């Protein structure tokens, strides 16, 4: 029997947004882990997009929280980081 905790992923977010999400989770005392994805940096046409100032996709960070904290974490992130007016 596997007793490993289940996790849910918030994101993926660009690093600047992930910093804000992490600050909210830390303030709320919600444990998390961060998973990085740099695969967009390997796009062979990325240099062309940069040359033409097209803001190509960059690295993303996924924030993993325990399943029992996921709903609360998601609610906090939506209310405090990405509020919808």
Protein Blocks (a to p, Z undefined) as FASTA:
>chain_A
ZZbdcdddedjddfklmmmmmmmmmmnopacdddddfklmmpmklmmmmmnonopadddd
dddddfklmmmmmmmmmmmmmccZZ
